[in-house]
Amino acid sequence: MKRRGNTLCRERAHLSVTGRMLRILLMASFLGWVTCQESQSMTPEEKSVIRDQIIEMFDHAYGSYMKYAYPADELMPLSCRGRVRGQEPNRGDIDDSLGKFSLTLIDTLDTLVVLNKLDEFEDAVRKAVTDVRLDNDVVVSVFETNIRVLGGLLGAHVMADLLRQSGGRMQWYHDELLHMAKDLGHRLLPAFNTTSGLPYPKVNLRYGVLNPLSRTGTESDTCTACAGTMILEFAALSRLSGDSVFEEHARKALDVLWERRQRGSDLVGTVINIHNGEWIRRDSGVGAGIDSYYEYLMKAYILLGDNVFLERFNIVSLHHHHKLKHYIAIMKYISQPPLLLNVHMHNPTVSVHSWMDSLLAFFPGLQVLRGDLKPAIETHEMLYQVTKQHKFLPEAFTTEFRVHWGQHLLRPEFAESTYYLYKATGDPYYLRVGQSIVEKLNAYARVPCGFAAVQDVRTGTHEDRMDSFFLAEMFKYLYLLFSEKNQVPIDIDDYIFTTEAHLLPVSLSITQPPCQGNSTETVPLSQQEDLFTHSCPSTETLFPNNPSFAKTIRDSYKYLTGVGRAFHPLPVREIELPLHDNGMEPVEFLKSMGISLTPLNEIIARDTGSQKEHKGVYRVRLVAEVSQSPEEEEVVPHVVQLISPPFLGRTVLTAGPAKFGMDLSKQEHAVKGSIVKTFPYTACGPIDNALELKGRIALALRGDCMFAVKARRLQDAGAIGVIFIDHHEGSNSDETPLFQMVGDGDSTEDITLPLVFLFSREGAVLTAALEEHHNVDVLLLPKERQLGHDKTEKTVGVNIKLRLAEEGEVEEEAAKGPTLELVLAKEDVLLKEEEELKGEQNSQWQSCTKATVNDRTEQCSVDSSLTPNSNSGPDRNP
């Protein structure tokens, strides 16, 4: 096929380890190039045990769904029942995945084949054909329905057709799943009825978008991934059904995103207006909101053989002397190995926040497909270290690897990248990583009725949900990781994984007629193309004569998070930073530069003998006076206090603050008002009850859009405050640490409302009170100022100047008033307070600290008599 030329290497060439490479690895293993326990080869017997364990785990999860939940969309593993939309409390946008179409069953169909459960597969296909209806009067997410249900139907059809052709099984099957897929495709098409060609984010399965009965169509924006993750499923549907309309619409949406990229940086934003193509959120990364857009450009080239997708993702061109290439922009601005940051698309040297979300864990796998193994290994190792520290990947974590959002939803992206890296390198280290995933799922997520999401990795509490992607993706990647080719009933290299891990045959590009090409102009190619622009990556070419290359790369990041062996710092190299020349707080300035501060006494305590130099690690000396700062930013608890009868201030709900809007801690009085439920409850569309909200405090549900977007809408509607309520069922302030709501990456100075956040359980108390009493007045204020709360005296701070003086030297100022003198002795450090008052020459001594052998100090109390004698007045520097 000249059209594809040497590009017809497909995914198998990216993943398959060649026979020669295997021989090199085997020879090297006998020579002992792997010495550490984590990287030792895994015996076939060990792999077999783990593989059997994975099958048992799948049986437990899938069996629980079929026993307790089917035909519901999802299993509630703590309640041991199915989640039926409308019968459980609304969780906001999370519920848009549920369409009353037995979601988990359809999402799991091709997993049954991969795990060689062919009897169960045939039974499940019969159930899907007989029981599942797609014409329900339900508003669903176009993105989620496409990747989970349409992809699930197509993957299952491909498997069923393969089994039928091989004889013996599925002889009764006559493309029923394909007909269902085509029916669903037509139900999703109304979402593309926009002036731009970008799809609406939601559609009613029965009434479409613009029908008066649809209860949708008011949305004005969508995420980049939502619009850009249609091409694999829609193109496969067109190629398999012969109807090109699906592929045409998916290609058009990709064209719009490509045209709307920022031409200076070649990056895209996170949220875009579906009508005019303007960017709503301009932060750019490879995680939530964008992730699978990049994934589908690369995989669409592999599946369809169309160079236009490769050109957009991977090729440098010379159109007007500009590099039209997403990947090089990602590696230039977003990738700072081992980190993957979010930057501003128009000013990509500026990071928009200091945390990463767990969805970016897919990216090392995509880099493997692209042939860029070194950064893939680096980022994957960083993610592995985070899982060691927190058991699972938190939903979001800071660049210092602390928890930002504590949830873990049993996401499969880390297992996905682990699988890709093992297939690319053959390094048994990644088998050990996979083994740790299996063990942690069994130890910390397994419950009697399945596997439960973790509400907060810091506390280990569970959440009553088991999303369908857990069965669709996690068990595929884990099983394939520990399986040989002859243990899988299909040749996995003949297929490409969708973002939901559904299997589509790469033969579609040559066995089915293509759709009309996209609108990208053909341009001359640059000579700057790298070795793997068109050909498939080879570890022998990338790392000749070095089978331990992956270990060499990983070793630089092995103790990145501090878990494991003690870190030995290098001999001191000092950098002086003129912190006093800028307006930022010194510690914040350092954090913005990616520099972490460690107390000097901790460094001294860890220093032992000779130290091996670690490249790029420095000790920083500050040319400024910096007061001690807590390691983590303190979240000031707020409350919602119900003051109207019959509550009269006795009902107090703990709330979290926001980093934007009115700062209640700096207000003299609490904000008082009557509460009104917003309609729509998520406040992401036009507010229908704006007149009712005017002058009142709005209740809004978390989800669907950013907090800042909701706040602006409610502020424009005339609300005087907003109480956001968590959509994660069962969350509460007793078990989950408070957090501060953050903005949307852009300036939030225009938001002046007071904003607080209630977890689900506290929110239920408030909404129940409103339903029962209809008129409920509340106060929004910091917890320490709630009505009836005992006042505690605020500690008065004292500014203390310290300097070194020779023994016996006395400052002239010492005779003029109270002074502090630090006397350094061999055995003790004494704090002496000398006061010279009229008629009195008494001295008070208080032992404060004792020097330990290694000069580290232990704190003890200081006599409080110092405070009333000082004339410092109110504390201005807490």
QUIMO-V445354 format. One line per field, one symbol per residue. ss: DSSP state (h for helix, s for strand, l for the rest). burial: 1 if it has 16 or more other ideal C-beta (glycine too) atoms within 10 Angstrom, else 0. A space follows every 50 residues. Layout:
ss: ???
burial: ???
This chain:
ss: llllhhhllhhhhhhlllhhhhhhhhhhhhhlllllhhhllllhhhhhhh hhhhhhhhhhhhhhhhhhhllllsssllllsssllllllllhhhhhhlll llhhhhhhhhhhhhlllhhhhhhhhhhhhhhlllllllssshhhhhhhhh hhhhhhhhhhhhhhhhlllllllllhhhhhhhhhhhhhhhhhllllllll lssslllsllllllllllllssshhhhhllhhhhhhhhhhhlllhhhhhh hhhhhhhhhllsllllslllssslllllssslssllllllhhhhhhhhhh hhhhllhhhhhhhhllslsllslllhhhhhhhhhssllssllssllssss slllssshhhhhhhhhhhhhllhhhhhhhhhhhhhhhhhhlllllsssll llsssllsllllhhhhhhhhhhhhhlllhhhhhhhhhhhhhhhhlsslls slssssllllsssllslhhhhhhhhhhhhhhlllhhhllllhhhssslll llsssllhhhhlllllllllllllslllllllllllllhhhhllllllhh hhhhhhhllllllllllllllllsssslhhhllllhhhhhhhlllllllh hhhhhhllllllllllllsssslllllllllllllllsssssllllllll sssssslslllslhhhllllsssssssllllllllllllhhhhlllssss slllllhhhhhhhhhhllllssssslllllllllllllllslllllllll lllssssslhhhhhhhhhhhhhhlllsssssshhhlllllllllllllll lllllllllllhhhhhllsssssslllsssssssllsllsllssssssss slllllssllllllhhhhhlllllllll
burial: 00010010111111111000100110000000010000100100001001 10111011011101110111111111110111101001001111111111 11111111111111111101110110111001010101111111111111 11111111111111000001001001110111011011111101011111 11111011100001011011111111111111111111111001111111 11111111011100111111111100101111111111111111111111 11111111111111111000000111111101111011111111100100 11101111111111111111111011111111111111111111111010 11110111111111111111111111111111111111011001110011 11111111001111111111111111111111100000110110111111 11111101100101100101000001000001110111100110001111 10110111111000000010000000101000000110111000000000 00000000000000000001010000000000000001111110001000 11111111011101000001101011110111111010010110011111 11111111111111101011111111111111100101001111100100 10111111111111011011000001111111101100000000000000 00000000000000000010000000000110100000000000000110 0000000000000001000000000000
